[in-house]
Amino acid sequence: IEAHGLDGGPFIANLPEWKDAFMDRMYRLVERDKNHACVTFWSMGNEYIFGENNKAMYRWTKAYDPSRPVQFERAGENEFTDIICPMYPTIARMRDHASKELGRPYIMCEYAHMMGNSGGNFKLYWDIIRSSRNLQGGFIWDWVDQGMAAKTDGGRPYWAYGGDFGVGRDKYWNDENFNCNGMVDPLRNPHPHAFEVKKIYQNVLISSKNPESGVITLFNDFFFTDLKEAYTFRWELIRNGEKVGGGTFDASVAPRTSRDIRLKLPSVRKAAGVEYLLNVYGNAKKATELVPAGYELVKEQLPFASNDYFKAPASAAQGKVHVEKSNGKAVLTTGDYRAEISDGRGGHGLNMYLYKGTNLLDNACEPNFWRAPTDNDFGAGMQRSLNIWRNAGSRKLLSMDVTQTDSSRATVSCNYLLTDINCQLLVAYTMYADGRLNVAVNFNNDRDNLPEMPRFGMLFTLPESYSTINWYGRGPGENYADRHDATLIGLYKSTVAGQFHPYIRPQETGNKSDVRWMTLTNDNGFGLKVTGDLPLNVTALNYASEDLDPGFTKKQQHPSEVVPQHEIFLSVDLFQRGIGGLNTWGAQPMPEYRYKVKPYSYSFTLSVVH
């Protein structure tokens, strides 16, 4: 096997007769600069079979300089490596190692594959690492997307990857976008998962057994620095997204120790429909070569145990709701509001929600079970194994029932057969006298042979003019069930166009989790509000899932080829499966972020902002 030394000259290894020549060359490299970082420890190569040469190299190295640690991943846990340095271990294997006294450091030579929309379960890695004396961390693969600047024939820029170089993919071996597996893009702009890494790597762990008391616990994860030398701290008390208190504090906490800090919180009043969140931040006290003074390096959000946000009493709406069923549709009206639910001749389900004659919807809403596969999804074969859910929203109306328990509200219940999967879906629309329209969705399954659901929700299509998005939930960046620690619950404002993240290969993007409510409004502040009866996942894009979904193969796509539509596709979901991040060649998201087929139900309310 031919490789190259630091001076560019070749050396030969892995054959017994070349062992002395190889070791002589390594000897001369070390002699050139004994103290340089690149030779502070020895690595005997990477990704080749462990054999007799490795044993000889290890013995020679330790005889020449026993002070230098030697590591080789393929040596596993035998005596010919001083560091246990596995590549992409499973969570179960990490937990097993964390429970043992290994006698050596455990440093993953590669882990947390960051290809495309990735970085799920990163906190889980570090919960295990921090629980163990031996587990010391690892090397994320990779730092930067290795794309090359290119332009389409029309002049639109994009990052080229394997198969993009004008020779036909059948002429040269390539692995498509596989080297685009970074935390940052080729210009070093961070991907969303980079912020998750920053959060989990922070050197202060903040917790509280009772945030209401104002007592928080700081653990100093540094080994040599007192927190008073590194950070200035501040706190904010948040009530339903609004700041109602705040202050600063300093904390002297010795390395590897904890200390309780008492904050002077304002008095709060517990009530249904109200939640309090205590946010704590740490900012760099002094400028360094890497960050300026005042740069935020630490953050944590602590919810109050007494929060009761989703149990607010329903407001009593005054007025009357009228309901009429005829000509293949049911119509609900009250005051300036009107909702039309079709039986299938004008599109299944809710296809109009009007205020003073203006329809906020472009098309009928429909059930949504699919997402554009991520690179991790493709690696695990999700595009085929879960393919049945792509068109699972195809449905046949079994019945449409109208009920009115009192004059101030009326309900239209649509019972569907999901024809591709032979399951039933019940969607009930209830209009109240103030014009609010509650949507209750119930999935009922009688089959035990269906694969897990990628997502479960309802999809709405709105005019593109409702381009301003406000929400109360996690933000500001995209977040998912297994990658959300860097995104705090709060009030955020953005644009629909800004929800699309241009991964080098287009894929699922833009989700917001733990959403309490969100609005989509036009330049005049008019638009649609969605309010959850429980925490929602919400995505609003100028792209339909099929725009970002190449099908069974990746098809060499780039963001420059995906054209935004003149509509907004709003997904209001109960859940979406985790994005994973163990590897991109077979690993699934962790089991707690995968959703087996069983009965599911959730509800939310539509209203008009004006």
SULTA-V942452 format. One record per residue. N is the residue number from 0. RES is the residue in three letters. OMEGA is omega in radians with two decimals (999 if undefined). BURIAL is b if it has 16 or more other C-alpha atoms within 10 Angstrom, else e. D_CENTER is the distance of its C-alpha to the mean C-alpha in Angstrom with 2 decimals. Layout:
BEGIN
N/RES/OMEGA/BURIAL/D_CENTER, N/RES/OMEGA/BURIAL/D_CENTER
END
This chain:
BEGIN
0/ILE/3.13/e/40.63, 1/GLU/3.03/e/40.88, 2/ALA/-3.09/e/38.63, 3/HIS/3.08/e/39.28, 4/GLY/-3.08/e/40.06, 5/LEU/3.14/e/39.14, 6/ASP/3.08/e/42.31, 7/GLY/-3.13/e/41.46, 8/GLY/-3.09/e/44.12, 9/PRO/2.89/e/43.52, 10/PHE/-3.07/b/43.94, 11/ILE/-3.13/e/44.08, 12/ALA/3.07/b/42.64, 13/ASN/2.98/b/42.13, 14/LEU/-3.03/e/45.81, 15/PRO/-3.07/e/48.32, 16/GLU/-3.14/e/50.91, 17/TRP/-3.07/e/48.51, 18/LYS/-3.10/b/47.33, 19/ASP/3.13/e/49.83, 20/ALA/3.14/e/49.07, 21/PHE/-3.10/b/45.35, 22/MET/3.08/b/45.93, 23/ASP/-3.14/e/48.49, 24/ARG/3.11/b/46.03, 25/MET/3.11/b/43.40, 26/TYR/-3.11/e/46.22, 27/ARG/3.08/e/47.12, 28/LEU/3.14/e/43.54, 29/VAL/-3.13/b/43.38, 30/GLU/-3.10/e/46.84, 31/ARG/-3.07/e/45.89, 32/ASP/-3.04/e/43.43, 33/LYS/-3.01/e/43.20, 34/ASN/-3.09/e/40.99, 35/HIS/-3.04/e/38.40, 36/ALA/-3.05/e/34.82, 37/CYS/3.13/e/34.48, 38/VAL/3.10/e/37.13, 39/THR/2.90/e/36.51, 40/PHE/-3.04/e/35.58, 41/TRP/2.94/b/36.22, 42/SER/-3.04/e/33.86, 43/MET/3.09/b/35.85, 44/GLY/-3.02/e/33.63, 45/ASN/3.00/e/30.52, 46/GLU/2.91/e/29.92, 47/TYR/-2.97/e/33.53, 48/ILE/3.06/e/35.63, 49/PHE/-3.12/b/37.00, 50/GLY/-3.08/e/40.80, 51/GLU/3.11/e/44.10, 52/ASN/3.14/b/43.47, 53/ASN/3.11/b/40.51, 54/LYS/3.14/b/42.81, 55/ALA/3.13/e/45.44, 56/MET/3.14/b/43.12, 57/TYR/-3.11/b/41.82, 58/ARG/-3.12/e/45.40, 59/TRP/-3.10/e/46.59, 60/THR/-3.11/b/43.81, 61/LYS/3.07/e/44.35, 62/ALA/-3.12/e/48.09, 63/TYR/-3.12/e/47.76, 64/ASP/-3.08/e/45.47, 65/PRO/-3.11/e/44.42, 66/SER/-3.05/e/42.45, 67/ARG/3.03/e/39.60, 68/PRO/3.10/b/36.76, 69/VAL/3.12/b/36.33, 70/GLN/3.02/b/33.20, 71/PHE/-3.03/b/32.67, 72/GLU/-3.07/b/29.67, 73/ARG/3.03/b/31.82, 74/ALA/3.10/b/34.23, 75/GLY/-3.12/b/31.84, 76/GLU/3.11/b/33.52, 77/ASN/-3.01/e/37.09, 78/GLU/-3.06/e/39.42, 79/PHE/2.95/b/38.82, 80/THR/3.13/b/35.63, 81/ASP/-3.14/b/35.42, 82/ILE/3.00/b/31.62, 83/ILE/-2.96/b/29.63, 84/CYS/-3.08/b/27.02, 85/PRO/3.13/b/25.14, 86/MET/3.10/b/22.75, 87/TYR/3.07/b/19.45, 88/PRO/3.06/b/20.86, 89/THR/3.09/e/19.48, 90/ILE/3.12/e/18.34, 91/ALA/3.13/e/21.70, 92/ARG/3.10/e/23.60, 93/MET/3.13/b/22.07, 94/ARG/3.11/b/23.01, 95/ASP/3.12/e/26.41, 96/HIS/-3.13/b/27.01, 97/ALA/-3.11/b/25.90, 98/SER/-3.05/e/28.59, 99/LYS/2.95/e/31.32, 100/GLU/-2.99/e/33.46, 101/LEU/-3.12/e/32.93, 102/GLY/3.13/e/35.44, 103/ARG/3.03/e/33.34, 104/PRO/3.07/e/30.10, 105/TYR/-3.09/b/27.01, 106/ILE/-3.09/b/24.93, 107/MET/-3.13/b/22.55, 108/CYS/2.97/b/23.73, 109/GLU/3.04/b/20.43, 110/TYR/3.07/b/17.14, 111/ALA/-3.10/b/13.35, 112/HIS/-2.95/b/13.63, 113/MET/-3.08/b/11.51, 114/MET/3.13/b/12.51, 115/GLY/3.11/b/10.90, 116/ASN/-2.98/b/7.21, 117/SER/3.12/b/6.77, 118/GLY/3.04/b/6.81, 119/GLY/3.14/b/5.94, 120/ASN/-3.14/b/9.16, 121/PHE/3.09/b/10.15, 122/LYS/3.14/b/11.72, 123/LEU/3.04/e/13.55, 124/TYR/-2.97/b/15.12, 125/TRP/2.95/b/16.49, 126/ASP/3.12/e/17.69, 127/ILE/-3.12/b/19.79, 128/ILE/-3.08/b/20.90, 129/ARG/3.12/e/22.06, 130/SER/-2.96/e/23.94, 131/SER/3.06/b/26.14, 132/ARG/-3.03/b/29.01, 133/ASN/-3.09/b/28.65, 134/LEU/-3.02/b/24.96, 135/GLN/3.14/e/24.55, 136/GLY/-3.11/b/21.23, 137/GLY/-3.11/b/20.66, 138/PHE/3.13/b/20.09, 139/ILE/3.07/b/16.66, 140/TRP/0.46/b/17.20, 141/ASP/3.13/b/17.21, 142/TRP/-2.97/b/17.71, 143/VAL/2.98/b/18.34, 144/ASP/-3.11/b/18.11, 145/GLN/3.08/b/21.73, 146/GLY/-3.13/b/22.40, 147/MET/-3.09/e/25.80, 148/ALA/3.13/e/26.69, 149/ALA/3.10/e/28.27, 150/LYS/3.04/e/29.31, 151/THR/3.09/e/29.87, 152/ASP/3.11/e/33.46, 153/GLY/3.08/e/32.88, 154/GLY/3.12/e/31.78, 155/ARG/-3.10/e/28.05, 156/PRO/3.02/e/26.25, 157/TYR/3.08/b/23.57, 158/TRP/-3.12/b/22.56, 159/ALA/3.11/b/24.56, 160/TYR/-3.05/b/23.75, 161/GLY/-3.12/b/25.66, 162/GLY/-3.04/b/27.96, 163/ASP/-2.88/b/28.07, 164/PHE/2.92/e/31.36, 165/GLY/-3.10/e/33.96, 166/VAL/-3.12/e/35.41, 167/GLY/-3.05/e/33.91, 168/ARG/-3.12/e/31.31, 169/ASP/-3.06/e/34.11, 170/LYS/-3.13/e/36.06, 171/TYR/3.07/e/33.79, 172/TRP/3.02/e/31.41, 173/ASN/3.13/e/27.81, 174/ASP/3.07/e/24.35, 175/GLU/-3.04/b/22.91, 176/ASN/-2.97/b/19.84, 177/PHE/3.10/b/19.49, 178/ASN/3.02/b/20.45, 179/CYS/-3.03/b/17.73, 180/ASN/-3.03/b/15.30, 181/GLY/2.98/b/14.93, 182/MET/3.11/b/12.97, 183/VAL/3.12/b/15.21, 184/ASP/-3.07/b/16.99, 185/PRO/3.07/b/20.73, 186/LEU/3.09/e/21.74, 187/ARG/2.96/e/19.54, 188/ASN/-3.04/e/17.31, 189/PRO/2.93/e/13.97, 190/HIS/-3.13/b/10.79, 191/PRO/-3.09/b/7.76, 192/HIS/3.08/b/7.04, 193/ALA/-3.14/b/10.73, 194/PHE/3.06/b/10.51, 195/GLU/3.11/b/8.68, 196/VAL/3.11/b/11.60, 197/LYS/-3.11/e/14.01, 198/LYS/-3.06/b/13.27, 199/ILE/3.13/b/13.68, 200/TYR/-3.06/b/16.64, 201/GLN/-2.99/e/18.46, 202/ASN/3.02/b/22.00, 203/VAL/3.07/b/22.50, 204/LEU/-3.03/b/21.19, 205/ILE/-3.14/b/21.90, 206/SER/3.08/b/22.60, 207/SER/3.04/b/25.11, 208/LYS/-3.10/e/26.95, 209/ASN/-3.10/e/28.06, 210/PRO/3.14/b/26.52, 211/GLU/-3.12/b/29.18, 212/SER/-3.09/e/31.82, 213/GLY/-3.14/b/30.39, 214/VAL/3.08/b/30.36, 215/ILE/3.14/b/27.35, 216/THR/3.07/b/27.27, 217/LEU/3.00/b/26.42, 218/PHE/-3.13/b/26.16, 219/ASN/-3.10/b/27.01, 220/ASP/2.99/b/25.12, 221/PHE/3.06/b/27.37, 222/PHE/-3.04/e/30.31, 223/PHE/-2.99/e/32.83, 224/THR/3.00/e/31.89, 225/ASP/-3.10/b/32.62, 226/LEU/-3.13/b/30.03, 227/LYS/3.11/e/32.85, 228/GLU/-2.97/e/33.13, 229/ALA/-2.92/b/29.51, 230/TYR/2.75/b/28.12, 231/THR/-3.04/b/29.18, 232/PHE/3.02/b/27.31, 233/ARG/3.12/b/26.86, 234/TRP/3.07/b/25.72, 235/GLU/3.01/b/25.11, 236/LEU/-3.04/b/25.71, 237/ILE/3.08/b/23.76, 238/ARG/-3.13/b/25.27, 239/ASN/3.07/b/23.32, 240/GLY/-3.09/b/21.53, 241/GLU/3.11/e/24.82, 242/LYS/3.14/e/26.05, 243/VAL/3.11/e/29.20, 244/GLY/3.13/e/29.91, 245/GLY/3.14/b/29.19, 246/GLY/3.12/e/30.86, 247/THR/3.06/e/30.84, 248/PHE/2.98/e/31.87, 249/ASP/-3.11/e/32.60, 250/ALA/3.02/b/32.12, 251/SER/-3.14/e/34.09, 252/VAL/-3.09/b/32.32, 253/ALA/3.14/b/33.63, 254/PRO/3.07/b/31.47, 255/ARG/3.08/e/30.04, 256/THR/3.12/e/31.25, 257/SER/3.06/b/30.10, 258/ARG/3.05/e/31.69, 259/ASP/3.10/b/31.59, 260/ILE/3.11/e/31.61, 261/ARG/3.11/e/32.98, 262/LEU/3.12/b/31.85, 263/LYS/-3.13/e/34.17, 264/LEU/3.01/b/32.08, 265/PRO/3.10/e/33.78, 266/SER/-3.12/e/34.88, 267/VAL/3.11/e/32.60, 268/ARG/3.13/e/33.59, 269/LYS/3.13/e/31.68, 270/ALA/3.04/e/31.54, 271/ALA/-3.11/e/29.91, 272/GLY/-3.09/e/27.29, 273/VAL/3.01/b/26.64, 274/GLU/3.10/b/23.98, 275/TYR/3.10/b/24.16, 276/LEU/3.08/b/21.52, 277/LEU/3.11/b/22.73, 278/ASN/3.13/b/20.83, 279/VAL/-3.09/b/22.15, 280/TYR/3.01/b/21.88, 281/GLY/-3.11/b/23.58, 282/ASN/-3.11/b/24.84, 283/ALA/-3.12/b/26.69, 284/LYS/-3.10/b/30.37, 285/LYS/3.05/e/31.75, 286/ALA/3.04/e/30.91, 287/THR/3.10/e/30.30, 288/GLU/-3.04/e/30.20, 289/LEU/-3.02/e/26.41, 290/VAL/3.08/e/25.68, 291/PRO/3.03/e/28.00, 292/ALA/3.13/e/29.34, 293/GLY/-3.13/e/27.29, 294/TYR/-3.11/e/23.90, 295/GLU/-3.13/b/21.19, 296/LEU/-3.05/b/20.23, 297/VAL/2.99/b/19.51, 298/LYS/3.08/b/17.90, 299/GLU/3.10/b/17.50, 300/GLN/-3.07/b/17.56, 301/LEU/3.12/b/20.04, 302/PRO/3.07/b/20.64, 303/PHE/-3.13/b/24.26, 304/ALA/-3.08/e/25.27, 305/SER/-3.10/e/27.55, 306/ASN/-3.10/b/24.96, 307/ASP/-2.93/e/25.93, 308/TYR/-2.99/b/23.98, 309/PHE/3.12/e/23.87, 310/LYS/3.10/e/27.56, 311/ALA/3.11/e/29.19, 312/PRO/3.14/e/32.54, 313/ALA/3.12/e/32.79, 314/SER/3.13/e/34.92, 315/ALA/-3.13/e/38.20, 316/ALA/3.12/e/38.39, 317/GLN/3.13/e/41.92, 318/GLY/-3.10/e/43.21, 319/LYS/3.05/b/43.44, 320/VAL/3.12/b/41.16, 321/HIS/-3.14/b/42.99, 322/VAL/3.14/b/41.93, 323/GLU/3.12/e/43.56, 324/LYS/3.13/b/43.00, 325/SER/3.04/e/44.75, 326/ASN/3.04/e/44.53, 327/GLY/3.13/e/41.39, 328/LYS/3.00/b/39.30, 329/ALA/-3.09/b/39.00, 330/VAL/3.07/b/39.13, 331/LEU/3.14/b/38.19, 332/THR/3.00/b/39.69, 333/THR/-3.14/b/40.23, 334/GLY/-3.12/e/41.50, 335/ASP/-3.03/e/39.65, 336/TYR/3.11/b/36.88, 337/ARG/3.06/b/36.88, 338/ALA/3.12/b/34.53, 339/GLU/3.13/b/35.44, 340/ILE/-3.07/b/34.21, 341/SER/3.09/b/35.51, 342/ASP/3.10/b/36.71, 343/GLY/-3.14/e/35.71, 344/ARG/3.08/e/38.39, 345/GLY/-3.05/e/36.41, 346/GLY/-3.09/e/32.93, 347/HIS/2.97/b/31.63, 348/GLY/-3.08/b/30.69, 349/LEU/3.11/b/30.14, 350/ASN/3.04/b/31.05, 351/MET/2.96/b/32.43, 352/TYR/-2.95/b/31.63, 353/LEU/2.98/b/34.21, 354/TYR/-3.09/b/35.33, 355/LYS/3.06/e/38.81, 356/GLY/3.12/e/38.71, 357/THR/3.13/e/35.40, 358/ASN/-3.14/b/32.94, 359/LEU/-3.09/b/29.30, 360/LEU/3.07/b/28.17, 361/ASP/-3.10/b/28.88, 362/ASN/3.09/b/28.63, 363/ALA/3.08/b/28.59, 364/CYS/-3.10/b/25.34, 365/GLU/3.09/b/24.31, 366/PRO/-3.00/b/22.22, 367/ASN/-3.09/b/18.92, 368/PHE/-2.94/b/17.79, 369/TRP/2.97/b/16.18, 370/ARG/3.05/b/13.32, 371/ALA/-3.04/b/13.93, 372/PRO/2.99/b/13.34, 373/THR/3.05/b/10.99, 374/ASP/3.08/b/13.02, 375/ASN/3.09/b/12.01, 376/ASP/3.11/b/13.18, 377/PHE/3.14/b/16.32, 378/GLY/3.13/b/16.95, 379/ALA/3.13/b/17.04, 380/GLY/-3.10/b/19.18, 381/MET/-3.08/b/17.10, 382/GLN/3.08/b/18.70, 383/ARG/-3.03/e/21.99, 384/SER/3.14/e/21.53, 385/LEU/-3.03/b/19.76, 386/ASN/-3.10/b/21.71, 387/ILE/-3.11/b/23.70, 388/TRP/-3.13/b/20.93, 389/ARG/-3.09/b/20.99, 390/ASN/-3.08/b/24.08, 391/ALA/3.10/b/24.13, 392/GLY/3.08/b/24.54, 393/SER/-2.95/b/28.09, 394/ARG/3.07/b/30.34, 395/LYS/-3.14/b/33.91, 396/LEU/3.09/b/35.07, 397/LEU/3.14/e/37.09, 398/SER/3.02/e/38.11, 399/MET/-3.07/b/37.70, 400/ASP/3.13/e/39.09, 401/VAL/3.10/b/39.93, 402/THR/3.10/e/40.50, 403/GLN/-3.10/e/41.61, 404/THR/3.03/e/42.17, 405/ASP/-3.01/e/43.43, 406/SER/-3.04/e/44.03, 407/SER/3.10/b/40.98, 408/ARG/3.10/b/38.40, 409/ALA/-3.04/b/38.26, 410/THR/2.97/b/35.88, 411/VAL/-3.10/b/35.51, 412/SER/-3.13/b/34.07, 413/CYS/3.12/b/33.14, 414/ASN/-3.05/b/33.15, 415/TYR/2.86/b/31.79, 416/LEU/3.04/b/32.05, 417/LEU/-2.87/b/29.01, 418/THR/-3.10/e/31.33, 419/ASP/-3.08/e/29.18, 420/ILE/3.08/b/28.10, 421/ASN/3.05/e/31.08, 422/CYS/-3.13/b/29.24, 423/GLN/3.10/b/29.93, 424/LEU/3.10/b/27.88, 425/LEU/3.09/b/29.40, 426/VAL/-3.11/b/28.38, 427/ALA/3.13/b/30.49, 428/TYR/-3.14/b/30.91, 429/THR/3.09/b/32.72, 430/MET/3.09/b/34.16, 431/TYR/-3.02/b/35.49, 432/ALA/3.09/b/38.42, 433/ASP/3.07/b/36.35, 434/GLY/3.09/b/34.52, 435/ARG/-3.13/b/31.23, 436/LEU/3.12/b/29.98, 437/ASN/3.12/b/28.13, 438/VAL/3.13/b/26.26, 439/ALA/-3.03/b/26.16, 440/VAL/3.13/b/24.66, 441/ASN/3.08/b/25.77, 442/PHE/3.14/b/25.02, 443/ASN/-3.07/b/27.82, 444/ASN/3.05/b/27.92, 445/ASP/-3.07/e/31.16, 446/ARG/3.11/e/29.97, 447/ASP/-3.07/e/28.85, 448/ASN/3.11/e/28.23, 449/LEU/3.08/e/25.08, 450/PRO/-3.12/e/21.88, 451/GLU/3.10/e/18.63, 452/MET/3.00/b/17.06, 453/PRO/3.09/b/13.95, 454/ARG/3.06/b/13.81, 455/PHE/-3.13/b/16.58, 456/GLY/3.12/b/17.54, 457/MET/-3.08/b/19.92, 458/LEU/3.11/b/19.94, 459/PHE/3.07/b/22.13, 460/THR/-3.08/b/23.57, 461/LEU/3.04/b/24.81, 462/PRO/-3.10/b/27.02, 463/GLU/-3.12/b/25.47, 464/SER/3.11/b/27.43, 465/TYR/-2.89/b/25.01, 466/SER/3.10/b/22.86, 467/THR/-3.12/b/22.13, 468/ILE/3.00/b/19.18, 469/ASN/3.10/b/19.35, 470/TRP/3.02/b/17.26, 471/TYR/-3.07/b/17.32, 472/GLY/-3.13/b/13.97, 473/ARG/-3.14/b/10.96, 474/GLY/0.04/b/11.05, 475/PRO/-3.09/b/12.17, 476/GLY/3.11/b/9.16, 477/GLU/-3.11/b/6.35, 478/ASN/-3.02/b/3.90, 479/TYR/-3.07/b/3.55, 480/ALA/-3.10/b/6.52, 481/ASP/3.05/b/6.04, 482/ARG/-3.08/b/3.94, 483/HIS/-3.05/b/6.01, 484/ASP/-3.14/b/9.29, 485/ALA/-3.09/b/9.74, 486/THR/-3.11/b/9.71, 487/LEU/3.05/b/12.96, 488/ILE/-3.12/b/14.43, 489/GLY/3.08/b/16.97, 490/LEU/-3.08/b/18.69, 491/TYR/3.10/b/17.34, 492/LYS/3.14/e/18.98, 493/SER/3.06/e/18.13, 494/THR/3.07/b/19.14, 495/VAL/3.11/b/17.95, 496/ALA/-3.12/b/18.49, 497/GLY/3.13/b/16.16, 498/GLN/-3.13/b/13.12, 499/PHE/3.06/b/13.33, 500/HIS/-3.04/b/11.94, 501/PRO/2.97/b/14.58, 502/TYR/-3.05/b/13.19, 503/ILE/2.94/b/16.53, 504/ARG/-3.10/b/16.38, 505/PRO/-3.11/b/15.18, 506/GLN/3.10/b/12.52, 507/GLU/-3.14/b/9.96, 508/THR/2.91/b/8.65, 509/GLY/-3.08/b/8.94, 510/ASN/3.00/b/7.61, 511/LYS/-3.12/b/8.63, 512/SER/-3.14/b/8.95, 513/ASP/-3.12/b/12.20, 514/VAL/3.05/b/14.14, 515/ARG/3.05/b/17.86, 516/TRP/3.03/b/19.21, 517/MET/3.09/b/18.76, 518/THR/2.97/b/21.44, 519/LEU/-3.04/b/22.08, 520/THR/3.09/b/25.39, 521/ASN/-3.08/b/27.81, 522/ASP/3.13/e/29.83, 523/ASN/-3.13/e/32.18, 524/GLY/3.12/e/29.60, 525/PHE/3.11/b/30.11, 526/GLY/-3.01/b/27.41, 527/LEU/3.04/b/25.40, 528/LYS/3.06/b/23.77, 529/VAL/-3.13/b/21.55, 530/THR/-3.10/b/21.85, 531/GLY/2.95/b/20.24, 532/ASP/3.04/b/22.50, 533/LEU/-3.10/b/19.53, 534/PRO/-3.08/b/15.90, 535/LEU/2.83/b/14.40, 536/ASN/-3.06/b/11.35, 537/VAL/3.04/b/12.61, 538/THR/3.08/b/12.32, 539/ALA/-3.07/b/15.35, 540/LEU/2.97/b/16.14, 541/ASN/-3.13/b/19.44, 542/TYR/2.95/b/18.50, 543/ALA/3.12/b/18.91, 544/SER/-3.11/b/16.80, 545/GLU/3.05/e/19.90, 546/ASP/-3.07/b/19.99, 547/LEU/-3.06/b/16.85, 548/ASP/-3.11/b/17.89, 549/PRO/-3.13/b/20.71, 550/GLY/-3.06/e/21.77, 551/PHE/3.09/e/22.72, 552/THR/-3.02/e/22.66, 553/LYS/3.03/b/20.71, 554/LYS/2.91/e/23.84, 555/GLN/-3.09/b/23.39, 556/GLN/3.08/b/21.39, 557/HIS/3.11/b/20.54, 558/PRO/-3.13/b/19.29, 559/SER/-3.11/b/22.99, 560/GLU/-3.11/e/23.89, 561/VAL/-3.05/e/21.60, 562/VAL/3.11/e/23.56, 563/PRO/3.14/e/22.19, 564/GLN/3.12/e/24.14, 565/HIS/3.11/e/26.35, 566/GLU/3.05/b/24.42, 567/ILE/3.12/b/21.25, 568/PHE/-3.05/b/19.24, 569/LEU/3.08/b/17.87, 570/SER/3.09/b/15.84, 571/VAL/-2.91/b/16.38, 572/ASP/2.91/b/14.83, 573/LEU/3.13/b/15.40, 574/PHE/2.92/b/12.38, 575/GLN/-3.09/b/10.11, 576/ARG/3.10/b/9.81, 577/GLY/-3.12/b/7.11, 578/ILE/3.11/b/6.11, 579/GLY/-3.10/b/8.37, 580/GLY/3.10/b/9.74, 581/LEU/3.03/b/13.33, 582/ASN/-3.10/b/14.90, 583/THR/3.14/b/15.12, 584/TRP/3.04/e/18.50, 585/GLY/-3.07/e/18.38, 586/ALA/3.05/b/15.90, 587/GLN/2.93/b/14.11, 588/PRO/3.11/b/11.15, 589/MET/-3.04/b/12.89, 590/PRO/-3.10/e/15.45, 591/GLU/3.11/e/14.29, 592/TYR/3.03/b/11.18, 593/ARG/-2.92/b/13.58, 594/TYR/3.09/b/15.99, 595/LYS/3.14/e/19.63, 596/VAL/3.09/b/21.95, 597/LYS/3.09/e/23.88, 598/PRO/3.08/e/24.92, 599/TYR/3.05/e/22.23, 600/SER/3.04/e/23.03, 601/TYR/-3.14/b/21.66, 602/SER/3.11/b/23.06, 603/PHE/-3.07/b/22.63, 604/THR/3.03/b/25.21, 605/LEU/3.03/b/25.86, 606/SER/-3.06/b/28.14, 607/VAL/3.02/b/29.51, 608/VAL/-3.12/e/29.10, 609/HIS/999/e/32.40
END
